Amino acid sequence: MVKISACVIVKNEAENIPKWLQCMRKIADEIIVVDTGSDDITRQLAVAAGAAVYDFTWCDDFAMAKNYAIAKAVGDWIMFLDADEYFIDDMPEKIIKQLNEIDSNKMVDALICRMINIDKDNNDKFINSFYQLRIFRNKPELRYEGKVHEMLKCDGKTPSLLVLPRDIYIYHTGYSAKINMEKLKRNLKLLQREIAEHGEDILYYKPLADCYYGMKEYERVIYYDKKLIESGVTLIGMDTGVYLQYINTLCILDKPKADIKAIVDAGLKKYPASSDLNYQKGFLLYEDGDFIASEKYLNKALKLYDTKEQIASSDIDRSFFLIYGLLGDISSLKNKKEQAIKWYLKSLQENPHVRQFFDNFYKIIGKRTDKVKITFLNKIYREKDKDFLLRALKDIGADKLYLYYKNIYQSEKFSSTDMALEVFSRGNYNLAAKKIAVILDMTYKNIIMDTLDKKEEMSSLSRCILPKGYQAAFYQVKNKLE
């Protein structure tokens, strides 16, 4: 069995370090925490958890701090996750199994693992994913280089890498909303200092673009993404990321569609197996009305995502609802109703609150029995979605279903209007008319009392609404009060 050393450098990570320590205890034989100057309880938490804690005087050099931690490790393999990164479920067991199988292959220096950025301030919402080096052999020639956005090198060169299966991944919360700006400003400051001392290296283009993207300085993002693409340099684990960021930035700035198409096509020429770029192409074709070609690229994007192990940046996970919905629209246009229903179900299960796809879905299932429609809707909607579902059903005139779900979801009794609507939907028109008359009588009286309370004249709108008998009653009461 291989021995694993878990290392981390920290400063004021009291919020994140408990989860990191809990995660590492499941996989590591030793835990090394290098503190760079915390003034919270980070250090105490690490000591209490049984970690070996060392102090390092911060010198604006991430590589030096990480290499100090590595020098303390004695395991066969080193796992160097940041304090805001962690595994879930059975990931530790899977990684241990992989390392035991790989250990005898001395041609492999390090492992690349899928990283998933989530926003913990927004219900752990998916941001994007990419591949990053986080596990490597404990060898003296493997050390980090670079004061900021440090990279692991083997005697100054790229180490021999192996990609872990896609079902092994790490969650990263460092770009959550409330802390992202602070990190971006820190990183930009360090990058600018490096550039002032040594000049603007090609390897700075991506981190600079990332900083400016997070800070919403989009013209600078375009400048550095363009420079990186023109340089021809590819970044392991983030090779398509520059194109995706460039495309998103052009969309944010509402640049001409021709510019966006040019970048998508350039990206596809270089990375034809990118699921994200194939999706982007399919979306643009859909907008142009070329539905046949759009369907081809959207299906290709899904196939590539399912079957190809891509060592690339990706944000397609947050776009599945759109891909499925567009394929539903295309299937509907082709009069393939059953296929359209399947796509719409998948889309709304990913994102239940997209009105376009809900309306299109309901048009197809609208003529089916209420029981069938309820069966479909129950596959998508839960109580947390009740506001959207009730509003959508009411807007499209699905009165029976509206009343059915309101009865299920709302604990309070029906309003008088709902009761009248229920009676009307059952075909009892005489009783419905009586209930509506009661509702109108109360409404008219409320208008009259409100106007009298404010001591105002009757407005032109009220005169349009109130029947003559109620207008006469208003003036009778008004004259008595005067």
C-alpha positions in Angstrom: 0.0 0.0 0.0 1.3 3.5 -0.9 1.7 6.1 1.7 0.1 9.5 1.1 1.1 12.9 2.5 -1.5 15.6 2.4 0.0 19.1 2.3 -1.6 22.6 2.4 -0.4 26.2 2.9 -2.9 28.4 4.8 -3.6 31.8 6.1 -6.8 32.6 8.0 -8.6 29.5 6.7 -10.6 28.8 9.8 -13.8 28.6 7.7 -12.4 26.1 5.2 -9.8 24.0 7.1 -12.2 21.8 9.1 -13.7 20.3 6.0 -10.2 20.0 4.4 -8.9 18.2 7.5 -11.9 15.9 7.6 -11.4 15.0 4.0 -7.7 14.4 4.3 -8.0 12.1 7.3 -9.9 9.7 5.0 -7.0 9.4 2.6 -3.7 10.5 4.1 -1.1 8.8 6.3 0.2 12.2 7.4 -1.2 15.7 7.2 1.1 18.7 6.9 -0.2 22.3 7.4 2.1 25.2 6.7 0.8 28.4 8.2 1.9 31.6 6.6 0.7 34.0 9.2 -2.9 33.3 10.4 -4.4 35.5 13.1 -7.5 33.5 13.4 -7.9 29.9 14.8 -6.7 28.1 11.7 -3.5 26.9 13.4 -5.3 25.7 16.5 -7.8 23.7 14.4 -5.1 22.0 12.5 -3.2 21.1 15.7 -6.4 19.7 17.3 -7.0 17.5 14.3 -3.6 15.9 14.6 -1.8 17.7 11.7 1.9 18.5 11.8 1.8 22.3 11.7 4.8 24.5 10.6 5.2 28.2 10.3 6.5 29.9 7.2 7.1 33.7 6.9 5.1 34.9 3.9 7.2 36.4 1.1 4.7 36.7 -1.7 5.9 33.5 -3.2 3.4 30.6 -3.5 6.0 28.2 -4.9 8.5 28.7 -2.1 5.8 28.1 0.5 4.5 24.9 -1.2 8.0 23.6 -1.6 8.6 24.1 2.1 5.6 21.9 2.8 6.8 19.2 0.4 10.2 19.1 2.1 8.4 18.0 5.3 6.5 15.1 3.7 7.6 11.5 3.9 4.9 9.7 2.0 5.3 8.0 -1.4 2.7 10.4 -3.0 1.8 14.0 -2.1 -1.7 15.3 -2.3 -1.6 19.1 -2.4 -5.1 20.5 -2.3 -5.8 24.1 -1.3 -7.7 24.7 1.9 -10.9 25.5 -0.1 -10.7 22.2 -2.0 -12.2 18.9 -0.9 -13.4 15.5 -2.0 -16.9 14.0 -1.3 -18.5 10.6 -1.1 -16.2 7.7 -2.1 -13.5 9.8 -3.8 -10.7 8.9 -1.3 -11.3 5.2 -1.8 -11.2 5.6 -5.6 -8.0 7.6 -5.4 -6.2 5.2 -3.1 -7.1 2.4 -5.5 -5.8 4.4 -8.5 -2.5 5.2 -6.7 -1.9 1.5 -5.7 -2.4 0.5 -9.4 -0.2 3.4 -10.8 2.6 3.3 -8.2 4.6 0.6 -10.0 4.5 2.6 -13.3 7.6 4.8 -12.7 6.9 6.7 -16.0 4.1 8.6 -14.3 5.2 11.5 -12.1 1.9 13.2 -11.4 -1.9 12.9 -11.8 -4.3 15.4 -13.3 -7.8 15.4 -11.7 -11.0 17.1 -12.6 -11.7 20.2 -10.6 -15.3 21.6 -10.2 -15.7 25.2 -9.2 -18.9 25.7 -7.1 -20.4 28.8 -5.5 -21.0 27.9 -1.9 -22.7 31.3 -1.4 -25.3 30.3 -4.0 -26.4 26.7 -3.0 -23.2 25.2 -4.3 -24.1 26.2 -7.8 -21.9 24.8 -10.6 -19.6 27.5 -12.1 -17.3 25.5 -14.4 -14.8 22.7 -14.4 -11.2 22.2 -15.5 -8.3 19.7 -15.0 -5.5 20.4 -12.5 -2.4 18.7 -11.1 -3.0 18.0 -7.4 -1.3 14.6 -6.8 2.3 13.7 -7.5 5.2 11.5 -6.4 7.4 12.6 -3.5 10.6 13.1 -5.6 13.2 15.8 -5.0 13.2 16.8 -8.7 9.4 17.6 -8.5 9.0 21.1 -7.2 6.8 24.2 -7.8 8.0 27.2 -9.8 6.4 30.6 -10.0 5.6 33.2 -7.3 1.9 33.3 -8.4 -0.1 30.7 -10.3 2.8 28.3 -9.5 3.3 25.2 -11.5 4.8 21.8 -10.6 8.0 21.1 -12.6 10.3 18.1 -12.9 13.8 19.5 -13.1 12.3 22.6 -14.7 10.3 20.6 -17.3 6.7 19.4 -17.5 6.3 16.2 -15.4 5.0 13.0 -16.9 1.3 13.1 -16.4 -1.7 10.7 -16.2 -5.3 11.7 -16.2 -7.6 10.3 -13.5 -11.0 9.0 -14.6 -13.7 11.7 -14.8 -15.7 10.2 -11.9 -12.9 11.3 -9.6 -13.1 15.0 -9.0 -12.4 17.7 -6.5 -14.8 20.5 -5.4 -13.3 24.0 -5.2 -15.1 26.9 -3.4 -12.4 29.5 -3.8 -14.4 31.5 -6.4 -17.5 31.8 -4.4 -19.2 35.2 -4.7 -18.1 36.8 -1.4 -14.4 35.9 -1.5 -13.7 35.9 -5.2 -13.0 39.6 -5.6 -10.5 39.6 -2.7 -8.5 36.8 -4.2 -8.6 38.4 -7.7 -7.2 41.7 -6.4 -4.5 39.8 -4.5 -3.5 37.7 -7.5 -3.5 40.7 -9.8 -1.3 42.7 -7.5 1.3 39.8 -7.4 1.1 39.4 -11.2 1.7 43.1 -11.8 4.7 43.1 -9.4 6.2 40.1 -11.3 5.6 41.8 -14.6 7.3 45.0 -13.3 10.3 43.0 -12.3 10.7 40.5 -15.1 8.4 41.6 -18.0 5.1 40.2 -19.3 5.7 36.5 -19.9 3.2 34.5 -22.0 2.4 32.3 -19.0 0.8 35.4 -17.4 -1.8 35.9 -20.1 -4.3 33.4 -18.7 -4.1 34.4 -15.1 -4.3 38.1 -16.1 -7.4 37.4 -18.2 -9.0 35.4 -15.3 -8.4 38.3 -12.9 -9.9 40.9 -15.2 -12.8 38.6 -16.1 -13.7 38.3 -12.4 -13.3 42.0 -12.0 -15.5 42.6 -15.0 -12.9 44.5 -16.9 -13.9 42.8 -20.1 -11.9 44.7 -22.7 -8.7 43.6 -20.9 -10.0 40.0 -20.9 -10.3 40.1 -24.7 -6.8 41.7 -25.0 -5.1 38.9 -23.0 -7.3 36.0 -24.3 -6.4 37.1 -27.8 -2.7 37.3 -27.0 -2.8 33.8 -25.5 -4.5 32.3 -28.6 -2.1 34.1 -31.0 0.9 32.8 -28.9 -0.1 29.2 -29.7 0.7 28.1 -26.1 -1.7 25.4 -24.8 -2.4 25.0 -21.1 -2.8 21.5 -19.8 -6.3 21.1 -18.3 -7.4 24.5 -19.5 -6.7 24.4 -23.2 -10.3 25.3 -24.4 -10.8 27.6 -21.4 -9.3 30.6 -23.2 -11.8 30.2 -26.1 -14.8 29.7 -23.8 -13.8 32.8 -21.8 -13.3 34.8 -24.9 -16.8 33.7 -26.3 -18.5 34.6 -23.0 -16.8 38.0 -22.8 -17.9 38.8 -26.4 -21.4 37.9 -25.5 -21.4 40.0 -22.3 -20.2 43.0 -24.3 -22.8 42.3 -27.0 -20.2 42.2 -29.7 -21.2 41.4 -33.3 -22.3 37.8 -33.8 -19.8 37.5 -36.6 -17.0 38.0 -34.1 -18.4 35.3 -31.8 -18.8 32.9 -34.7 -15.2 33.5 -35.7 -13.9 32.6 -32.2 -16.1 29.5 -32.0 -14.9 28.3 -35.4 -11.3 29.0 -34.5 -11.7 27.0 -31.3 -13.4 24.1 -33.1 -10.6 24.0 -35.7 -8.1 23.5 -32.9 -10.2 21.4 -30.6 -12.8 19.6 -32.7 -13.5 17.1 -29.9 -14.5 19.9 -27.4 -18.1 19.3 -26.2 -18.4 22.9 -25.1 -17.3 24.4 -28.5 -19.7 22.0 -30.3 -22.5 23.2 -28.1 -21.6 26.8 -28.8 -21.7 26.1 -32.5 -25.0 24.4 -32.2 -26.5 27.3 -30.3 -25.4 29.8 -32.8 -26.8 27.7 -35.7 -30.1 27.5 -33.8 -30.3 31.3 -33.5 -29.6 31.5 -37.2 -32.6 29.2 -37.9 -30.4 26.4 -39.3 -32.1 23.7 -37.1 -30.8 20.7 -39.0 -27.1 21.7 -38.5 -27.8 22.9 -35.0 -29.3 19.5 -34.0 -26.1 17.8 -35.4 -23.7 19.9 -33.3 -25.9 19.7 -30.1 -26.1 16.0 -30.3 -22.4 15.8 -31.0 -21.7 17.9 -27.9 -23.7 15.5 -25.7 -21.9 12.5 -27.2 -18.5 13.9 -26.7 -19.3 14.8 -23.1 -20.5 11.2 -22.4 -17.8 9.3 -24.2 -14.6 11.3 -24.3 -12.2 11.9 -21.4 -11.4 15.6 -22.0 -8.6 17.3 -20.2 -10.1 20.6 -20.7 -12.0 23.5 -19.2 -15.7 23.2 -19.4 -18.9 25.0 -18.3 -21.3 22.8 -20.3 -22.7 21.3 -17.1 -24.6 24.5 -16.5 -25.9 24.5 -20.1 -27.5 21.0 -20.3 -31.0 22.5 -19.7 -30.5 24.7 -22.8 -29.1 21.9 -25.0 -32.0 19.6 -24.1 -34.5 22.4 -24.5 -33.2 23.4 -28.0 -33.3 19.7 -29.0 -36.8 19.6 -27.8 -37.7 22.6 -29.9 -36.1 21.0 -33.0 -37.8 17.7 -32.4 -41.2 19.5 -32.1 -40.6 21.4 -35.4 -39.9 18.0 -37.0 -43.2 16.8 -35.5 -41.4 14.1 -33.4 -43.6 14.7 -30.4 -42.5 11.8 -28.3 -38.8 12.7 -28.8 -39.6 16.3 -28.0 -41.3 15.3 -24.7 -38.2 13.4 -23.7 -35.9 16.3 -24.4 -38.2 18.8 -22.6 -38.4 16.6 -19.6 -34.6 16.4 -19.4 -34.4 20.1 -19.8 -36.9 21.0 -17.2 -35.5 18.5 -14.8 -32.2 20.4 -15.1 -33.8 23.8 -14.8 -37.5 23.8 -14.0 -38.0 27.5 -14.3 -37.4 28.2 -18.0 -40.7 29.5 -19.2 -40.0 29.0 -23.0 -39.4 25.3 -22.6 -42.3 24.9 -20.1 -44.7 26.5 -22.5 -43.5 24.5 -25.5 -43.6 21.3 -23.4 -47.2 22.0 -22.4 -48.3 22.6 -25.9 -47.3 19.0 -26.8 -48.9 17.4 -23.7 -51.9 19.8 -23.5 -54.3 17.4 -25.2 -53.5 14.5 -23.0 -55.6 13.5 -20.0 -55.1 15.5 -16.7 -53.7 12.3 -15.2 -51.0 12.0 -17.8 -50.1 15.7 -17.6 -49.8 15.4 -13.8 -47.6 12.4 -14.1 -45.3 14.4 -16.4 -45.3 17.5 -14.2 -44.6 15.4 -11.1 -41.4 14.2 -12.7 -40.2 17.8 -12.8 -41.7 20.0 -10.0 -41.5 19.9 -6.3 -43.0 22.1 -3.6 -40.0 24.5 -3.8 -41.0 25.2 -7.4 -44.7 25.9 -6.6 -44.6 29.7 -7.3 -43.3 29.1 -10.8 -45.6 26.2 -11.6 -48.8 27.9 -10.3 -48.0 31.1 -12.2 -47.2 29.2 -15.4 -50.3 27.1 -15.3 -52.5 30.1 -14.6 -51.0 32.1 -17.4 -51.6 29.4 -20.0 -55.2 28.8 -18.8 -54.6 25.3 -17.4 -57.3 26.0 -14.7 -57.9 22.5 -13.5 -54.2 21.8 -13.1 -53.7 25.1 -11.4 -56.3 24.3 -8.8 -55.0 20.8 -8.4 -51.5 22.0 -7.6 -52.6 24.9 -5.5 -54.6 22.5 -3.3 -51.5 20.3 -2.9 -48.9 23.0 -2.3 -50.7 25.7 -0.3 -51.6 25.1 3.3 -54.0 28.1 3.4 -57.6 27.8 2.2 -58.5 28.7 -1.3 -59.5 32.3 -1.9 -63.0 33.1 -3.0 -61.6 33.7 -6.6 -60.1 30.2 -6.6 -63.3 28.6 -5.3 -65.2 30.3 -8.1 -62.7 29.2 -10.6 -62.9 25.6 -9.3 -66.7 25.6 -9.6 -66.5 27.1 -13.1 -63.9 24.5 -14.3 -66.3 21.7 -13.2 -69.0 23.2 -15.4 -71.4 24.4 -12.7 -71.8 27.8 -14.3 -74.9 29.0 -12.2 -73.1 28.4 -8.9 -69.9 30.0 -10.4 -71.9 33.1 -11.4 -73.3 33.4 -7.9 -69.8 33.1 -6.3 -68.4 35.7 -8.8 -71.2 38.1 -8.0 -70.3 37.9 -4.3 -66.7 38.5 -5.1 -67.6 41.5 -7.3 -69.9 43.0 -4.6 -67.1 42.8 -2.1 -64.6 44.4 -4.6 -67.0 47.2 -5.4 -67.6 47.9 -1.7 -63.9 48.0 -1.0 -63.4 50.6 -3.8 -66.1 52.7 -2.4 -64.8 52.5 1.2 -61.2 53.2 0.1 -62.3 56.3 -1.8 -64.4 57.5 1.2 -61.5 56.9 3.6 -59.2 59.0 1.5 -61.9 61.7 1.2 -61.4 61.8 -2.5 -63.6 62.3 -5.5 -64.4 59.2 -7.5 -61.7 58.7 -10.1 -62.5 58.1 -13.8 -61.1 54.6 -13.4 -63.6 53.9 -10.6 -66.5 55.2 -12.6 -65.5 52.8 -15.4 -65.4 49.9 -13.0 -68.3 50.5 -10.7 -71.9 49.8 -12.0 -74.3 52.8 -11.7 -76.0 51.4 -8.6 -72.8 51.3 -6.7 -71.9 54.8 -7.9 -75.2 56.1 -6.6 -74.6 54.4 -3.3 -71.2 56.1 -3.1 -72.6 59.6 -3.5 -75.4 58.9 -1.1 -72.9 57.9 1.6 -70.6 60.8 0.7 -73.4 63.4 1.0 -74.4 62.0 4.4 -70.8 62.2 5.6 -70.5 65.8 4.5 
